[in-house]
Amino acid sequence: MKKILGLDLGSNSIGWALMRETDGEVSQIIDLGSRIFNKAVEEKIPTPKNQKRRNMRLGRRVLQRRARRKQRMVNYLISLDLLPQALSNNFGQEKLLNELGDPYELRTKGLDQQLEPHQFGRVLLHFVARRGFLSSKKQVAGDLVDDPDTQTYLSTLDRKQTKDEEGQFKADIAEVYQAIKGNHARTLGEYLFNLEVGKVKRNRSHDGGHLRTDRAMYKDELYKIWVTQQLYFDLPNEFISEIEKIIFYQRPLKLKKDRVGKCSLEPKHYRANTARLEVQKFRYLQDINNWNILNAIVSNGLN
């Protein structure tokens, strides 16, 4: 006689039953029980307990990608003599960059006047770490923002909260556009340079709100600076396209379409999404058809 072990796995429990099989049918329940354990999510909060660890990992990835972009830009600009060779060594890098001048002042000056080669390189390097918000028109905003603080925060929210926060970001961005226009500035860099002394120039508190910027602001400013500076520098034809690739390249979202398997009943078609009503109806009917009325002698289906 065979024995069958049945398991029912729940979010914080495991139910089990050990049954004896005779002639292909369950003839006896030998024993059964359950084990209860702590949930993997916080009580009354639908987020996993490892959410904090995942958020920290997300933040590290964003910072690592930003560091790789910066190093790639440094290497490229050094090869064209647009940055001092000493920057190839990470030690003392910030001190050397600060000696080249205030990047916001240089970004403003570069709109109208010729910059020194290393000053021009300083401006381009400044864009690497600050390239703004880019919406991919998807609902998972954790993949949309190139700010580790924003990404980490958004990943803790549910879908409705995430959409609300993304809407708030866009409202903050619109406010910055109005501020740039109201201050008669041509670019974001010029607006930030002209702010009163002591006011924030980074992505933190700003007049009681948040200073949020989008990708288009930086692309527009980079183009305007390049229009002026290309008159004074003999650079390769592919220079600006390479700079844009380093600064603005963003990996495509992983949609995982290639990981969907074929249907076992209709092999020519892919499996349906479990969220579809047809799939849910099928699962209900399948469960009902699998129910049995069990007694000590015989097991009968509901039908």
N, C-alpha and C positions, 0 to 999 in steps of 0.2 A: 504493500500500500504506500502511495506517495503522500507526502505532506506539503502543504502550500503555506507560505508565509506572505500575508498581505500587509502592506504598509500604507498609511494615509499621512502624508507629510503636510503639515500646516505651518503657519508663520511662526508659531511659538509652541508647537506640539507635534508629537508623532504618535499616531494610533496604529496598533498592530493586532493581527489575529493569526493564529496558527491553526490550520484546518487539515483534516484527513480526507484524502481523495480515494474513492472506490469506483472503479469502472468509468473513469472520466468525469465523475460527479463528486461534489463535496458531500461527504456523508456525516462529518462530525466536526464541531468546533472544539479543538483541544484546549485552547486557552486564548485569552485576548486581554488587552490593556492599553494604556497610553502613558506617555511621558510628557510632562510640561516643562518648558524651559523659558528663560527670559527672551523677550522679543528683541529682534535685531534693529528695531526702531524705537525712538524715544516715545514714552507714553503721551498720547494725545497730540503728538507731532509726527506727521507722516514722512519723516526723513530718517534715513538709516543712521545708525550710530557712528558709522565710519565716514559720515558726510564731511566732518571737519578735516580728516586726513585726506580725503579726495580733493577738497578745496585747496588744501595746502599744496598738493601735487599739481593741481591745475595752475596755481600761481607760479610754481617753480618752472613749469614748462613754458609759460609765457615769458618769464624772465630769461630763461635759457635761449629761447628763440630770439629775443631782443638782443641778447649778448652776442649771438652768432651773427645777426644782421650788422651789429656795430663793428665787429671784428672784420667782417667781409668788406664793409665800407672803408674802414681804416686801411686795410691792405690795398684796396683799389685806388684810393686817393693818394696813398704814399707812392704807388707805382707811377702816378702822373705828376708827382712833386707838388700835390695840392695839400699835403700835410707833412710835417717834419718827420724824418726817419726815426727819431727817438720815440715816436708813438707806437712803433712796432713792439716795444716793451711795455707791458701793462703797468709796470711799476712807475708811479709818478705821472700817470696819463692825465688825470684830472688837473693837476697843477699846470702841465704844459698847455692844455686846452684853455684854461682860464687866462693864461698869459696872452693868448691870441685875441682876447677881447670878449665883451658881452655878446652872446649869440643873438639876442633880440635886437641889440643896436646894429649888429652887422647885417641881420636880415632886413632891417629898415634901410640901412645905407646901400645895400646891394640892389635895391629897386631902382636907384638913380645913378649911383656912382660906381666906379671901378673898385673892386676889392683886391687886396693883395692875395696871391695864390693860396697861402695858408689860411687867410681869413675866409676865402671862398670855400675851402675845404671844411673849415669849422662850421660854416652855415649848413653845408650838406650833411655833415655828421650829426648836427643837432636835429635834423628831421628824422633820423633813424629811430630815436626813442620816443618821438612824439608824432604819430601819424594819424591819430583821430579815429573816431567811431565809424564803422562800416557795417551797414545792415545788409544781411544776405537774404532778407525777406523770408526767413524761417522763424519759427516760434521759439526755438531754443536759443535765447539771447546769449548764453554762455559762450557760444561760438562766434558771436558777432563783434565783440569788443576787444580792442587790443590794449586794454588797460587791466593789469592784473588785479587791482583793487575792485574794479567793476565786475570782472569775470568771477572772482571769488564770491562777491556779494550776490550776483544774480543766480549763481548755481545753488544757493541755499533756498531759493524761492520756488513756490509751485508755479504751474503754467500761467495762471491768471495774474499772480503777482509779478511774474517775469514780464508779461506783456504790458502791465501797468508801468513797471519800471522803465521798460524800453520806451514807452510813450513819454515818460518824464524826461529821459535823456534827450529825446528829440525836441521836447519843449525847451530844455536848457540850451540845446544847440541853436534853436531859433532865436533865443534871447541873445546869444553871443553874436549872431549875425546882425541883429538889430543894434547891438552895442557898437560893432565895427562900423556900421553905416552911420550911426549917430555921432560917432567921434571922427567922422570923415577920414577914416583910415582905409588904405587900399587893400591891406592884407591883415591876417591875424597877427603876424609878427609885429607889424607896425602898431597895431592897436595895443598889444601887450607892452611894447616898449614905451608907449606914450602914457601908460597908466601912471597914476600918482605914485610917488615913492612910498613903499610900505604895503602897497596892494599886491595881492597874490599874482604870480605869473605861472602857477602850476595848476594841475588838475585837482584842486582842493576847494575849500570854501571860497566863495566869490560873491561879495555883496549880499550875504545871507543865503545864497543859493549854491549852485555848483557851476564851475567853469568847464563845460563840456564842448568838445570840438568834433567835427566830422572830417572824414578823409578828403572831401572836396576842398576844404579850406587850405589844406597843406598842398594838394596838387596844384591849386590855383596860384598859391604863393611861390611854389617851386618854379612854375612856368614863368611867372613875371620876373623873378630874379634871373632865371636863365636867359630870358630875352635880352636883358641888359648885359650880363656878364659874358655872353658868347661873343660880344664885340671885341673883347679884350683878351680872350684866351684862345690859343690854337690847340683844340682838343679833338680827339677822334670823332668820327661821324656817329658812332654808336654810343658816345659818352652819355647823353641824356637818357637814352633808353635803358642803359645799364644802371644808371643811378635810380631811375624809377623802379626798375625790377628789384633792386636791393631794398629800397625803402618800402615799396607798396605791395610787393608780392604777398599773397595770402593763399594758403593751401585750400583746395576745394573741400567742401564738406563731404564726409564719408557717408553716403546714403545706403551702402550695404545692399544694393539691389542684386549684386552678383552672388550674394550669399543666400538667396531665397531658393529653396528646393522645388522639385517638380512634385505635383500631386500624385499620390499613390493610386488614386482612382482614375484620374485623367492625366496620364503621363505627358501629354503634349502641352499641358498648361501648368503654370506656376501655382504654388499653394496660395490660398487666399489669406488675407490679413485676419488675424484672430479677432480684431475689433469689428469686423463686418457683421451685420445682423444675421446674414445667412449662416455664417460660421457658428454664431452663438445658438441659433435655432437648431443646427445640426448637433451640437454638443448636448443640448438639452434632450433631444430625441434619442441620441445615442445612450445617454445615461439612463433614461427611462427604460429603454429596451433591454438594458443590461441588468436591471433590477430583477431579483429572484425572491420568491417566497420559500424560505428554507425551514424544513422541519427535520425530525430525526430520520425520516425514511426517504423522502424524495424532495428534490428542488424543482419548483415550477416557475416559469416565467410569468410576467404579469399578463401577457397576451394569451 
